[in-house]
Amino acid sequence: MAEPWHSCIDNELASCERLMEESLSFENAELTEMCRYVVMSGGKRLRPSFCILSYHACGGKDSAVPVSIGSAFEIVHSATLIHDDINDQGEIRRGRKTLHKQYSLTKAIVAGDCMFTVGFRLLSGVASQIVDYIAEASGAMGAGEFIQKDYEHASSVTEEDYMEIISGKTAKLFKACAMSGAYVAGGDEKDVSALGQFAYEVGLAFQIVDDVLDVTGDPGNMGKAVGTDLLEGKPTLPVIYAMQDPQYGGEIRSLFEEPEVSHEHVRRALELISKTDSIPRCFGKAKRLAEGAMSSIDRLEDSVYKTALKDLAAYVVCRDR
Amino acid sequence: MAEPWHSCIDNELASCERLMEESLSFENAELTEMCRYVVMSGGKRLRPSFCILSYHACGGKDSAVPVSIGSAFEIVHSATLIHDDINDQGEIRRGRKTLHKQYSLTKAIVAGDCMFTVGFRLLSGVASQIVDYIAEASGAMGAGEFIQKDYEHASSVTEEDYMEIISGKTAKLFKACAMSGAYVAGGDEKDVSALGQFAYEVGLAFQIVDDVLDVTGDPGNMGKAVGTDLLEGKPTLPVIYAMQDPQYGGEIRSLFEEPEVSHEHVRRALELISKTDSIPRCFGKAKRLAEGAMSSIDRLEDSVYKTALKDLAAYVVCRDR
């Protein structure tokens, strides 16, 4: 790839940045500052990208529509990140303090709520079908978090449980983004559903790679500490596969079940995981999902946007942060 | 009043109960259970009432519309209650455990987020003007919480600060409810704005009485402990007025500034407040606000709904829970 996958929508992505900043404006200056602190801190903008690319891939011509929807999805996603960081007691995100650490827990919860409202406000006036998509994704996100919580430190967690967790936590919102873009472009039902399936599978692959990077990533590059999932006892695929290892699985299971995890435990678990075949198995699974995703949009007419979607799927698997 | 203020909309309020229960339905059974635990636990349904009464007072005929909007407002309000209880470390609401105590903090934050989505979904398809109203109220609610937080245990808080806090925290959402009902009924601009002003002032009065009841209420009747605002160092009007007392003000100020409040401190503060003129002053202020509210809807045509709105304003001031 000579050019990055997003070059054909760089203008639209820049419009998203402007619209998000503009929309996150409240009478209360601190509230504005907090919301912008989270949303304007970088991030890969995958959700707007899915929406905008799907829109154009279905022949849509008016960029303003998917820019609004994509910005709304990104803002809602950012709101959930604030609340996730509170729940996970996360301290660093994207290379700086999480919102509740930088300000306070109370204000961070409230700021997250305000961001939900801003997101939905951006969606209002667009087709009500979109709100159904996002509402379905939201219920699934909640369910994903619930199951993840129930399996904390539980070595009985299976690959199927994990797939259910990341389906809700990540993939269904990706799906909603793509379907929304395709729907408002007037895409036919089969194209809308193909793009939804594409984004869903890329979402699963994305989350697997995210969880791998938590085990193998370079802290300088990641903008956060490595091993935080382990520290929190989160059931992730690298851990699940590693627990199946005939030689090291037993010790990894014991470490994962430990309710009071020390940094020494994490260091030891990371070392053991790297001795198993877990990481290559995870990448293999992510790669197969991304390939399956690509084939699900074969039915779409060829365009730079369709190519960009496929490049995006490839990027998700090979990224290092 | 022979009949309660809501008797002319009892059917619509029953429809709200059904719609809220039906809407709070997720694939994840525990998530459904949690959301219903909060929303279906009683509550006075003032927000749907403002919406439905304002709708009819402006001549609206199709009850389904304000029932949807009113239910949406009540669900969004309930979501903020979950997050408030987390922020205030509240343990009891409406006579039973708060959600995060009954389940867990993580799941309670997530359930609140899902409820926001359900609320906005109910609003989608209705006029986008409504979403603007609720978005404005939401920003104000956030700002109200922020200022309240900043003045915790701060005896420098003034009556003006307090009015700004409760304007955001409570009154602006009341205003949005009434304006939404009036707007979708096709009310003319002046009626919409008169009903907004009415609900805003009733909202201020409501919150003042709420804060008084935290000082004087009967715990059995209130469904929660008395003195919790004092325990949390929340700046409320009964405390602000009491701090102005020439004889007892000094000691009340010291108690309010105490960062680590004991139950003994609270007991002493309640005793001192009752010796000042604070409570009658608060009631006087609430009553004047309610009377001002009533006069702001004089311009509306007479109807049972207009009468019910005035009865509602009177109820807010004289209620004991």
Interface residues (C-beta under 8 A of the other chain):
Chain A: F26 E27 N28 E30 L31 A79 T80 H83 I86 N87 S104 L105 T106 K107 I109 V110 A111 G112 D113 C114 F116 T117 V118 F120 R121 L123 S124 G125 S128 V131 D132 I134 A135 S138 G139 A140 M141 G142 A143 E145 F146 I147 K149
Chain B: F26 E27 N28 E30 L31 A79 T80 H83 I86 N87 S104 L105 T106 K107 I109 V110 A111 G112 D113 C114 F116 T117 V118 F120 R121 L123 S124 G125 S128 V131 D132 I134 A135 S138 G139 A140 M141 G142 A143 E145 F146 I147 K149
